[in-house]
Amino acid sequence: MGSMAPRVLILGGTSEARALAAALVARDVPVTSSLAGRVAEPRLPKGDIRVGGFGGPEGLARWLADHDVRAVVDATH
């Protein structure tokens, strides 16, 4: 796929989210994992990481558009 592949946003923090991020990164898929920020020292996944909320639905929609996200995976609890 290479660096031109659309980005995937993983709403994560779980072991499943970390495994998915690692698998996608291994396939050269750009990945951003979003962590809620409730854990002082979280186990960080592969790929890019962001911590905290998006500012509601409008903020999330703006962030997705600004970062060319084509898929969102809810891998939270």
C-alpha positions as CSV (number, residue, x, y, z in Angstrom):
1,M,0.0,0.0,0.0
2,G,2.8,2.4,0.8
3,S,2.6,5.9,2.3
4,M,-0.3,6.9,0.0
5,A,-2.7,4.5,1.8
6,P,-5.6,6.2,3.6
7,R,-5.2,6.6,7.3
8,V,-7.0,4.4,9.9
9,L,-8.1,5.8,13.2
10,I,-8.2,3.2,16.1
11,L,-10.1,4.3,19.2
12,G,-8.1,2.1,21.5
13,G,-6.3,1.4,24.7
14,T,-7.1,-2.3,24.7
15,S,-4.7,-5.2,23.8
16,E,-6.9,-5.9,20.7
17,A,-6.4,-2.3,19.6
18,R,-2.6,-2.6,20.0
19,A,-2.5,-5.8,18.0
20,L,-4.6,-4.3,15.2
21,A,-2.3,-1.2,15.1
22,A,0.8,-3.4,14.9
23,A,-0.7,-5.5,12.1
24,L,-1.7,-2.5,10.1
25,V,1.7,-0.8,10.6
26,A,3.4,-4.0,9.4
27,R,1.4,-3.6,6.2
28,D,2.5,0.0,5.8
29,V,-1.0,1.3,6.5
30,P,-0.9,4.7,8.2
31,V,-2.5,4.3,11.7
32,T,-3.3,6.7,14.4
33,S,-4.4,5.3,17.8
34,S,-6.5,7.5,20.0
35,L,-6.2,7.0,23.7
36,A,-8.6,8.6,26.2
37,G,-5.7,9.6,28.5
38,R,-7.1,8.1,31.7
39,V,-4.0,5.9,32.3
40,A,-0.8,7.6,33.6
41,E,1.6,5.2,31.7
42,P,-0.4,3.4,29.0
43,R,1.2,0.6,26.8
44,L,1.6,2.5,23.6
45,P,0.7,0.9,20.2
46,K,2.6,1.1,17.0
47,G,2.0,4.0,14.7
48,D,0.9,7.6,15.5
49,I,-0.7,8.3,18.9
50,R,-3.1,11.0,20.1
51,V,-4.4,11.4,23.6
52,G,-7.6,13.1,24.7
53,G,-11.0,13.8,23.2
54,F,-11.8,15.4,19.8
55,G,-14.2,18.1,21.1
56,G,-17.5,16.3,20.3
57,P,-18.9,15.0,17.0
58,E,-18.0,18.2,15.1
59,G,-14.4,18.1,16.3
60,L,-14.1,14.4,15.4
61,A,-15.5,15.0,11.9
62,R,-13.1,17.8,11.4
63,W,-10.1,15.7,12.6
64,L,-11.1,12.8,10.4
65,A,-11.3,15.1,7.3
66,D,-8.1,17.0,8.2
67,H,-6.1,13.7,8.5
68,D,-7.6,11.9,5.5
69,V,-9.0,9.1,7.7
70,R,-11.0,6.5,5.7
71,A,-11.8,4.0,8.5
72,V,-12.5,4.3,12.2
73,V,-12.2,1.2,14.4
74,D,-13.8,1.3,17.8
75,A,-11.5,-1.1,19.8
76,T,-12.4,0.3,23.2
77,H,-13.8,-1.8,26.0
